Amino acid sequence: MFIKEIELNNFRIYKGKNKIDLSPEIDKNIALVSGKNGFGKTTFLMSLVWCLYGKQMQNVDELYLKEIADKGGYGKYIGNSLNRLANVEGETKFSVSVTFNDVKIQEIPCKEIKITRSFDTVTSTSDKVEVLVDGFENELILDLTTDGQQGEEIFIRDYILPIEIAKFFFFDAEKIVALAEINSPEQRRLLSKAYTEVLGIKKYEDLKEQLENIQDDYRKKSAKPQEKTELNSIIADIDNADIEIESIEKEVSQLDEEKIEKANASNDIQRKLITEGNKMTLEQLNKLKDEEIVLNETMSRLQDDLKELFDLIPFGLAGETLMEVSTQLGNEKDFRDSKFIQDDVDSKTKNILDDLEEKKRDFPTVIPTDIRNFYEKQISALVKKHFFSDTPELPNNFKPLHDFSDTETNEFNTLVNTLKHSFKSTFTSLNDEYLRTKNAIDGIRRKIRDAEKDAEDEHIAVLRAEKEKLDSRVLTIELEIRDLKEKIGTFKNNKKTLKQRQEELRKKIDNSRKYSDKDAKAQEIINKLKIFIKSFKEEKKKSLEENILRELNILLHKKDFIKNVTVDINQAGDDVDISLYNARKEKIDKGSLSMGERQMYASALLKALVDESDIEFPVFIDSPMQKFDADHAQNVIKEFYPNVSKQVVLFPLLHKELTVSEFNLLKPKMSKAYLIHNYSTDASEFIEATPDNLLNKYDEINAD
């Protein structure tokens, strides 16, 4: 699909209706939209994200999450988006429309889909979204509506672009370097979720789970009464856990919004107190606030990292038992290897004895049985001695207890090695950094408190009391959110345990039941899906590795700097880790890369992910040429932007981010070009140009 047209109506700096045609042409997939800082480039990109996702836009990019928090919540953030001149003239409504062409949706055949999101500052309590298919509402879309969400919202997420992966299609090129700086477990989990969505792993896992749930109905028919009761109980407990998790997550979301509102109100009062006290300028206050925000983000990351380590402490306390399990797992692996080798020994011994039996027929005398048995025993022992001497001997009565897969054994050994070698130093380092960060935050807060007016008049007293009340509520909310997140973690762990027990019970029932035709067909499909998912993950892993490495070699001017890329996808598919290696097979710390190299890595990753996905969606890139030297810029213009998608929209600063020579390199691939003209302090508009006259028109408009 591609975006044919976008219309902004009284949205922020765009006064009235402003339409822009972005249709690509054959062999020309790039559209360029440029204007000076503050004229509306970033607002244009933000308008697209808002049109598609509304309140959920904060899940697309941390930039929007921060802006919404700074404005005191989504309601205030979006409610203040009416153009100022339109507001003065009595207008109350603003909207953004995006029209898609060449949309391929099997369930809804169509030529064109138009999505419009609007907000009325007088009558609206929330924004309204409308989806028109070839100019009309569609019943199938309306039928998607649930208790919690409009059908239009669900349609956009499920059929246009899933919100989890929107970050790969709408991004600030200067900020995508954050992809190379993912450190915390929570960041890893969120990014891994996006990876598995893009790679298509999740849809097959979901299909397998649906089939297994359907097959549970067949199991209940043939299960023993006790097994049936337990299976019903497990299924009910899993469903209840999902309901509880969803309910708590909604509660956390509501508390987050309240926290933002209360914190914003407290900050407003704090500014008044500081202004009254005349001990600190607002610029100084804002600088301290910015420092506090950065430190709070660091604190949050450290808390997540420490929580991960705290989860390991029980294993450390059970160290003796853990080592016993480790020894047992090693013995079980040796037992499996030994059994496999013994089968091989038996097979080779049998072949040798069979050959001897053939030769015996030509032997002139009869060989006594005891001699024959002696040689058979010795042959077996000698085959093992000379060909399989490294195989450890285990007692004949040895019994496997855990039956871990190789992946599970490796995960367990990683845990043991972490506890033995790096846990203490990592914990000490994190704890020290946590204390330093906490002290720095306390220092900033002391400076702010000292700057507040120390007066006893009634007005100041009322402000102080109100601020203390708000701060107290914010603290209470933080504690409530922490407790609720712990509950979510508990429910998720319980659900994982229940699913393990469910799987064990399924196997137990399957071993004794008779399959009907439909049941057998379902089982056959599930078995094929399991095999397919395993091979699909391996195929995607290999393909993604090759794609990332190829893109890096194309984009980086230091050739052979990165010689290998590995992608690790765990068994559940919910954790994806990407590692880079140099020619010496040493792992490269992504944090040690220069800013330009990080941007190259992030660009290569984005391109590889888009290639691996089956999603055809336009890519929008703000600040496309930041952090690049001349060689990198040339590689990106020639290799990345023309190939990353069938439709690419760039938002550069002409002459600064995009030089004349770089523009000329890009021009053969440009289909459309627009300038954002700021004709009033509160109003901008689009001026269409051709790629050939864009620079001249830009210089002409900005001559004054």
C-alpha positions in Angstrom: 0.0 0.0 0.0 1.0 3.6 -0.3 -0.3 6.9 1.1 -1.9 9.0 -1.7 -2.9 12.0 0.3 -2.7 13.6 3.8 -4.9 16.4 5.0 -4.3 18.5 8.1 -7.2 20.7 9.2 -6.5 23.3 11.9 -4.0 20.9 13.4 -1.4 22.8 15.5 0.6 25.2 13.2 -1.4 24.1 10.1 -4.2 26.7 9.7 -7.3 25.6 7.8 -7.2 22.6 5.3 -3.7 21.7 4.1 -3.5 18.8 1.6 -0.4 17.1 0.4 -0.1 14.5 -2.4 2.6 11.9 -1.7 1.9 9.4 -4.5 5.1 7.7 -5.6 6.0 7.2 -9.3 7.6 4.3 -11.1 11.2 4.1 -10.0 10.7 7.2 -7.9 9.7 6.3 -4.4 11.0 9.3 -2.4 9.0 12.4 -1.4 10.7 15.2 0.3 9.1 17.7 2.7 11.3 20.4 4.1 11.1 23.6 6.1 13.0 25.5 8.8 13.0 24.4 12.4 9.7 25.3 14.1 7.8 25.5 10.8 6.0 22.1 11.2 8.1 19.1 10.0 8.0 17.2 13.3 4.3 18.2 13.8 3.6 16.7 10.4 5.1 13.4 11.4 3.4 13.5 14.7 0.0 14.2 13.0 0.3 10.8 11.1 1.0 8.9 14.3 -1.9 10.6 16.0 -4.3 9.9 13.1 -3.5 6.2 13.2 -3.2 5.5 16.9 -4.7 8.4 18.9 -4.2 7.9 22.6 -1.9 4.9 22.0 0.6 7.0 20.1 2.7 7.1 23.3 3.5 3.4 22.7 5.0 4.2 19.3 7.9 6.5 20.5 9.2 7.6 23.8 9.2 11.2 22.4 5.4 11.2 22.4 5.3 9.5 25.9 7.5 12.3 27.3 5.6 15.1 25.6 2.3 13.7 26.8 3.7 13.5 30.4 5.1 17.1 30.2 1.7 18.4 29.1 -0.1 16.8 32.0 -1.7 13.8 30.2 -3.1 12.9 26.8 -6.2 15.0 27.2 -4.3 18.2 27.7 -1.6 17.2 25.1 -4.1 16.7 22.3 -6.7 19.1 23.5 -4.3 22.0 22.9 -3.7 21.0 19.3 -6.3 23.4 17.8 -4.5 26.0 15.7 -4.3 29.3 17.6 -5.6 31.5 14.8 -8.5 29.1 14.2 -9.2 29.3 17.9 -9.3 33.1 17.8 -11.7 32.9 14.8 -14.1 30.7 16.7 -13.2 27.3 15.3 -13.4 24.4 17.7 -12.5 21.3 15.6 -9.3 20.0 14.2 -8.5 16.8 12.3 -6.0 14.7 10.3 -6.9 12.5 7.4 -4.7 9.9 5.7 -5.8 8.2 2.4 -4.3 4.9 1.4 -4.3 3.4 -2.1 -3.3 0.0 -3.4 -4.5 -1.6 -0.2 -4.5 -5.4 -0.2 -6.8 -6.8 2.5 -8.4 -10.1 1.6 -11.3 -9.6 4.0 -12.1 -6.2 2.6 -11.5 -5.8 -1.1 -11.1 -2.1 -2.0 -9.2 0.5 -3.9 -8.9 3.2 -1.3 -9.1 3.6 2.5 -9.4 6.9 4.2 -8.7 7.3 7.9 -9.8 10.5 9.7 -9.2 11.3 13.4 -10.8 14.5 14.8 -11.3 16.3 18.0 -13.7 19.1 19.0 -12.4 21.2 21.9 -16.0 22.1 22.9 -17.9 18.8 22.6 -15.3 16.1 22.6 -14.2 14.2 25.7 -11.9 12.0 23.4 -10.9 12.0 19.8 -13.1 10.3 17.2 -11.8 8.1 14.4 -13.6 7.3 11.1 -12.6 4.7 8.5 -14.1 4.9 5.0 -13.6 2.1 2.5 -14.0 3.4 -1.1 -15.9 6.4 0.4 -18.3 4.4 2.7 -18.4 2.9 6.2 -17.8 -0.8 6.2 -19.9 -3.2 8.4 -17.0 -5.6 8.8 -15.0 -2.9 10.4 -17.9 -1.8 12.7 -18.3 -5.4 13.8 -14.8 -5.5 15.2 -15.9 -3.2 18.0 -15.4 -4.6 21.5 -16.4 -3.3 25.0 -13.0 -1.6 25.3 -12.3 -0.3 21.8 -13.8 0.9 18.5 -13.8 -1.4 15.5 -11.9 1.3 13.6 -9.1 1.3 16.1 -8.8 -2.4 16.0 -8.9 -2.4 12.1 -6.0 0.1 11.9 -3.9 -2.1 14.3 -4.7 -5.4 12.7 -4.9 -4.6 9.0 -3.0 -1.3 8.4 0.0 -1.3 10.8 0.3 -3.0 14.2 1.3 -0.4 16.8 4.1 -2.6 18.2 6.1 -2.2 14.9 5.1 1.4 14.0 8.4 2.5 15.5 10.1 0.9 12.5 8.1 3.0 10.0 7.9 6.4 11.7 11.1 7.5 13.2 13.6 10.3 13.8 16.8 9.2 12.2 18.8 11.0 14.8 17.0 9.1 17.6 17.0 5.6 16.1 20.5 5.2 17.5 18.6 4.2 20.6 18.1 0.8 19.0 21.8 0.3 19.5 21.6 1.2 23.1 18.9 -1.2 24.4 20.0 -2.4 27.8 17.3 -2.9 30.3 15.2 -6.1 30.4 12.0 -4.2 29.9 13.4 -2.5 26.8 14.6 -5.9 25.5 11.1 -7.4 26.1 9.3 -4.5 24.3 11.7 -4.6 21.3 11.6 -8.4 21.1 7.8 -8.2 21.0 8.2 -5.8 18.0 10.7 -8.1 16.3 8.5 -11.2 16.6 5.6 -9.2 15.2 7.6 -8.0 12.3 9.1 -11.4 11.6 5.7 -13.1 11.7 6.6 -15.5 14.4 3.7 -14.5 16.7 0.9 -15.3 14.3 2.0 -18.9 13.9 2.4 -19.3 17.7 -1.1 -17.9 18.1 -2.5 -20.2 15.5 -0.9 -23.3 17.2 -2.3 -22.2 20.6 -5.8 -21.8 19.1 -5.7 -25.3 17.6 -4.5 -26.7 20.9 -7.3 -25.0 22.8 -9.8 -26.5 20.3 -8.3 -29.9 20.7 -8.8 -29.6 24.5 -12.5 -30.1 23.8 -11.7 -33.5 22.2 -9.4 -34.4 25.1 -12.2 -33.8 27.6 -14.4 -36.4 25.9 -11.8 -39.2 26.3 -10.1 -38.0 29.6 -10.7 -39.8 32.9 -13.1 -37.8 35.2 -10.2 -36.7 37.4 -8.1 -35.6 34.4 -11.1 -33.8 32.9 -11.7 -31.9 36.1 -8.1 -30.9 36.3 -7.9 -29.8 32.7 -11.1 -27.7 33.1 -9.6 -26.2 36.2 -6.3 -25.3 34.5 -8.1 -23.8 31.5 -10.3 -21.7 33.8 -7.3 -20.5 35.8 -5.4 -19.5 32.7 -8.5 -17.6 31.4 -8.9 -15.9 34.8 -5.2 -15.0 34.9 -5.6 -13.3 31.5 -8.7 -11.4 32.7 -6.8 -10.3 35.9 -3.7 -9.2 33.9 -5.9 -7.2 31.5 -7.8 -5.6 34.3 -4.7 -4.7 36.3 -3.0 -3.3 33.2 -6.0 -1.0 32.6 -5.8 0.1 36.3 -2.1 0.8 35.9 -2.8 2.9 32.7 -5.4 4.9 34.6 -3.0 5.5 37.5 -0.3 6.5 35.1 -2.6 9.2 33.7 -3.5 10.4 37.1 0.1 10.5 38.1 1.0 12.6 35.1 -1.8 15.0 35.8 -0.9 15.4 39.5 2.8 15.7 38.9 2.1 18.3 36.2 -0.1 20.3 38.6 2.6 20.0 41.4 5.2 21.3 38.9 3.0 24.3 38.1 2.7 25.2 41.8 6.4 24.7 42.3 7.1 27.2 39.5 4.8 29.7 41.2 6.6 29.2 44.5 10.0 29.7 42.9 8.8 32.8 41.1 7.4 34.2 44.3 10.7 33.4 46.1 12.8 35.0 43.4 15.8 32.8 44.2 15.9 30.8 40.9 15.0 31.7 37.4 12.5 29.6 35.4 15.4 28.7 33.1 17.4 27.3 36.0 14.4 25.5 37.3 13.7 23.9 33.9 17.4 22.9 33.6 17.2 21.2 37.0 13.9 19.5 36.0 15.5 18.2 32.8 18.4 16.8 34.8 15.9 15.2 37.2 14.1 13.6 34.3 17.3 12.0 32.9 18.3 10.8 36.4 14.8 9.4 37.0 15.0 7.5 33.7 18.4 6.1 34.8 16.9 5.2 38.2 14.0 3.4 36.5 16.5 1.4 34.3 18.6 0.5 37.4 15.6 -0.6 39.3 14.6 -2.9 36.5 18.1 -4.3 36.3 18.3 -4.8 40.1 14.9 -6.5 40.1 16.2 -9.0 37.5 19.1 -9.7 39.9 16.8 -9.9 42.9 14.9 -12.6 41.0 18.1 -14.6 41.0 18.8 -14.4 44.7 16.6 -17.4 45.6 18.6 -19.5 43.2 21.8 -18.3 44.8 20.5 -19.2 48.3 19.7 -22.7 47.0 23.2 -23.0 45.6 23.8 -26.5 46.8 20.6 -27.8 45.3 21.3 -25.8 42.1 24.7 -27.5 41.7 23.1 -30.9 42.3 20.6 -30.2 39.5 23.5 -29.0 37.3 25.4 -32.3 38.0 22.3 -34.3 37.3 21.7 -32.5 34.0 25.3 -33.2 33.0 24.9 -36.8 33.9 21.6 -37.0 31.9 23.4 -35.5 28.9 26.2 -38.1 29.3 23.5 -40.8 29.7 21.8 -39.8 26.5 25.1 -39.6 24.7 26.2 -42.9 26.2 22.9 -44.6 25.2 23.3 -43.3 21.7 26.9 -44.4 21.5 26.0 -47.8 23.0 23.4 -48.3 20.3 26.2 -47.5 17.8 28.6 -49.9 19.5 25.9 -52.6 19.4 25.3 -51.9 15.8 28.9 -52.1 14.8 29.6 -55.1 16.9 26.6 -56.9 15.3 28.0 -56.1 11.9 31.4 -57.4 12.8 29.9 -60.6 14.3 27.7 -61.1 11.3 30.8 -60.9 9.1 32.6 -63.4 11.4 29.7 -65.7 11.1 30.1 -65.6 7.3 33.8 -66.4 7.6 33.1 -69.3 10.1 31.5 -71.3 7.4 34.9 -71.7 5.7 36.6 -72.6 9.0 37.5 -76.3 9.1 36.7 -77.0 12.8 33.9 -76.1 15.2 34.6 -73.1 17.5 33.5 -73.8 21.1 30.7 -71.6 22.5 32.7 -70.2 25.4 35.4 -69.0 23.0 32.9 -67.6 20.7 31.2 -65.7 23.5 34.6 -64.5 24.8 35.4 -62.9 21.4 32.0 -61.4 21.0 32.3 -59.7 24.4 35.9 -58.5 23.7 35.0 -57.2 20.3 32.2 -55.1 21.9 34.6 -53.8 24.5 37.3 -53.0 22.0 35.0 -51.2 19.7 34.0 -49.0 22.5 37.6 -48.6 23.8 39.1 -47.6 20.5 36.3 -45.6 18.9 34.2 -44.2 21.8 36.8 -43.9 24.6 35.6 -40.4 25.6 32.2 -41.6 26.6 31.7 -41.4 30.4 30.6 -44.5 32.3 27.4 -44.2 34.3 25.8 -46.7 36.7 23.4 -49.2 35.2 20.6 -48.1 37.5 21.0 -44.4 36.5 17.6 -42.7 35.9 16.9 -39.3 34.2 14.9 -36.9 36.4 14.5 -33.7 34.5 14.6 -34.5 30.8 15.6 -31.0 29.8 16.0 -30.1 26.1 19.4 -28.8 25.0 18.0 -25.2 24.9 16.7 -25.6 28.5 19.9 -27.0 29.7 21.9 -24.2 28.1 19.6 -21.6 29.8 20.1 -23.4 33.1 23.8 -23.4 32.7 23.8 -19.7 31.8 22.0 -19.1 35.1 24.5 -21.1 37.1 27.5 -19.4 35.4 25.9 -16.0 36.0 25.6 -16.8 39.8 29.1 -18.2 40.0 31.0 -15.6 38.0 29.3 -12.2 37.5 26.3 -11.9 39.9 28.2 -10.3 42.8 30.2 -7.8 40.8 27.2 -6.8 38.7 25.0 -6.4 41.7 27.6 -4.3 43.5 28.1 -2.1 40.5 24.4 -1.6 39.9 23.7 -0.9 43.6 26.5 1.7 43.7 25.2 3.4 40.6 21.7 3.3 42.0 22.8 5.0 45.3 24.7 7.7 43.3 21.7 8.4 41.1 19.4 8.5 44.1 21.7 11.0 45.9 21.9 13.2 42.8 18.1 13.3 42.5 17.8 14.1 46.2 20.4 16.9 45.7 18.4 18.4 42.8 15.1 18.2 44.8 16.8 20.0 47.8 18.0 22.8 45.5 14.4 23.2 44.2 12.9 23.2 47.7 15.5 25.8 48.9 14.5 28.0 46.0 10.8 28.0 46.9 9.5 31.1 48.7 10.0 30.8 52.4 7.0 32.9 53.4 4.1 32.5 55.8 1.4 34.5 54.0 -1.9 32.8 53.4 -1.5 32.5 49.6 1.9 30.8 49.9 0.6 28.5 52.6 -2.3 27.4 50.4 0.0 26.7 47.5 2.4 24.7 49.7 -0.5 22.7 51.2 -1.9 21.9 47.7 1.6 20.9 46.4 2.2 18.6 49.4 -1.2 17.0 48.8 -0.4 16.5 45.1 3.1 15.1 45.9 1.7 12.8 48.4 -0.8 11.4 45.9 1.9 11.0 43.3 4.0 9.0 45.8 1.0 6.9 46.7 0.2 6.2 43.0 3.9 5.1 42.4 3.6 2.6 45.2 0.2 1.4 43.9 1.6 1.0 40.4 4.6 -0.9 41.8 2.4 -3.3 43.7 0.1 -3.8 40.7 3.1 -4.5 38.4 4.2 -7.1 40.9 0.8 -8.6 40.8 1.0 -8.8 37.0 4.3 -10.5 37.3 2.9 -13.0 39.8 -0.1 -13.7 37.5 2.2 -14.2 34.5 4.4 -16.6 36.4 1.4 -18.5 37.6 0.1 -18.6 34.0 3.4 -20.0 32.8 3.3 -22.7 35.5 -0.3 -23.5 34.6 0.6 -23.8 30.9 3.4 -26.2 31.7 1.0 -28.4 33.8 -1.6 -28.1 31.0 1.0 -29.4 28.5 2.0 -32.3 30.8 -1.7 -33.2 31.2 -2.3 -33.0 27.5 0.5 -35.5 26.8 -0.8 -37.8 29.6 -4.3 -37.8 28.1 -3.0 -38.1 24.5 -1.1 -41.3 25.4 -4.2 -43.2 26.3 -7.0 -41.7 24.1 -8.4 -42.7 20.8 -8.5 -40.0 18.1 -11.6 -39.2 16.1 -11.1 -38.1 12.5 -11.4 -34.4 13.3 -9.3 -34.8 16.4 -6.6 -36.6 14.4 -6.6 -34.0 11.8 -6.2 -31.2 14.4 -3.3 -33.2 16.0 -1.7 -33.6 12.5 -1.9 -29.9 11.8 -0.5 -29.0 15.3 2.4 -31.4 14.8 3.2 -29.8 11.4 2.9 -26.4 12.9 5.4 -27.2 15.6 7.9 -28.4 13.0 7.2 -25.5 10.8 7.5 -22.9 13.6 10.9 -24.4 14.6 12.2 -24.3 11.1 10.6 -20.9 10.4 12.4 -19.4 13.4 15.7 -20.9 12.3 15.0 -19.6 8.7 14.1 -16.1 9.9 17.2 -16.1 12.3 19.5 -17.0 9.4 17.9 -14.6 6.9 17.9 -11.7 9.4 21.5 -12.3 10.2 22.5 -12.3 6.5 20.3 -9.2 5.8 21.7 -7.1 8.7 25.3 -8.1 7.8 24.7 -7.3 4.1 23.2 -3.9 4.9 26.0 -3.0 7.3 28.6 -3.8 4.7 26.8 -1.6 2.2 26.3 1.3 4.5 29.5 1.4 6.6 32.6 2.9 5.0 34.9 0.8 7.3 34.7 -2.4 5.2 35.0 -5.7 7.1 34.6 -3.8 10.4 31.7 -6.2 11.2 32.3 -9.7 10.0 29.4 -11.6 11.6 26.0 -10.9 13.0 24.1 -13.4 15.2 20.4 -13.3 16.1 19.3 -15.4 19.0 15.5 -16.1 19.3 14.6 -18.0 22.4 12.2 -21.0 22.3 9.2 -18.9 23.3 10.0 -16.4 20.6 9.6 -13.5 23.1 13.3 -12.6 23.5 15.4 -11.6 20.5 19.1 -10.6 21.0 21.3 -9.3 18.2 25.1 -9.4 18.5 27.9 -8.0 16.2 31.3 -9.6 15.9 34.6 -8.4 14.3 37.1 -10.3 12.3 38.7 -11.7 15.5 35.3 -13.2 16.4 35.1 -10.8 19.3 31.7 -9.4 20.3 31.4 -5.7 19.6 29.9 -3.5 22.4 27.3 -1.5 20.5 27.8 1.2 23.1 31.4 1.7 21.8 30.2 2.5 18.3 30.3 6.1 17.2 27.0 8.0 16.8 27.3 7.6 13.0 28.0 3.9 13.3 25.1 3.4 15.7 22.8 5.1 13.2 24.2 2.9 10.4 23.5 -0.2 12.6 20.0 1.0 13.4 19.4 1.8 9.7 20.7 -1.6 8.7 18.5 -3.3 11.3 15.4 -1.4 10.2 16.0 -2.2 6.5 16.5 -5.9 7.3 13.4 -6.0 9.4 11.3 -4.3 6.8 12.7 -6.8 4.2 11.9 -9.7 6.4 8.3 -8.6 7.1 5.4 -9.0 4.7 4.2 -5.5 5.6 4.1 -3.0 2.8 3.9 0.4 4.5 5.5 3.8 3.8 8.5 4.8 5.8 8.7 8.4 7.3 12.1 9.7 8.4 12.7 12.9 10.3 16.2 14.5 10.4 17.4 11.9 7.8 21.0 13.0 7.5 22.0 13.8 11.1 25.3 12.3 12.4 26.6 11.2 9.0 30.0 12.0 7.6 30.3 12.4 3.8 30.9 8.7 3.0 28.1 7.5 5.2 25.7 10.1 3.8 26.5 9.0 0.3 25.9 5.3 1.1 22.6 6.1 2.8 21.3 8.3 -0.1 22.3 5.8 -2.7 21.5 2.5 -1.0 19.2 2.9 2.0 16.5 5.5 1.3 15.7 4.3 -2.3 15.4 0.7 -1.1 13.9 0.7 2.4 10.3 0.9 1.2 8.2 1.4 -1.9 7.3 4.8 -0.5 9.7 6.9 1.6 9.0 10.4 2.9 12.0 12.4 4.2 11.9 15.6 6.4 15.4 17.2 6.0 16.7 20.6 6.8 17.9 21.8 3.4 21.5 23.1 3.1 22.1 21.9 6.7 21.2 18.2 6.9 21.0 17.8 3.1 23.7 19.6 1.1 23.3 20.5 -2.6 25.5 17.6 -3.7 23.6 15.2 -1.5 20.3 16.6 -2.8 21.4 16.0 -6.4 22.3 12.4 -5.5 18.8 11.9 -4.1 16.9 13.8 -6.9 16.6 10.9 -9.5 14.6 8.9 -6.9 12.3 11.8 -5.9 8.7 11.8 -7.0 7.3 14.7 -5.0 8.8 17.8 -3.2 7.2 20.2 -0.8 8.2 23.2 1.3 6.6 24.1 4.5 6.0 27.9 4.4 5.5 29.7 7.7 3.4 32.7 6.6 2.4 33.7 10.1 3.7 33.1 13.7 0.8 30.7 14.1 0.3 29.3 10.6 2.2 27.2 8.1 1.2 25.8 4.7 2.5 23.4 2.1 4.0 24.7 -1.1 4.5 22.2 -3.9 7.7 22.3 -5.9 9.4 20.0 -8.4 12.6 18.2 -7.5 14.4 20.4 -10.1 13.3 23.8 -8.6 13.0 22.9 -4.9 16.3 24.4 -3.8 15.7 27.6 -5.8 12.1 27.9 -4.4 13.4 27.3 -0.9 16.1 30.1 -1.3 13.4 32.4 -2.7 10.9 31.9 0.1 13.5 32.2 2.8 15.4 35.2 1.1 14.1 37.5 3.8 
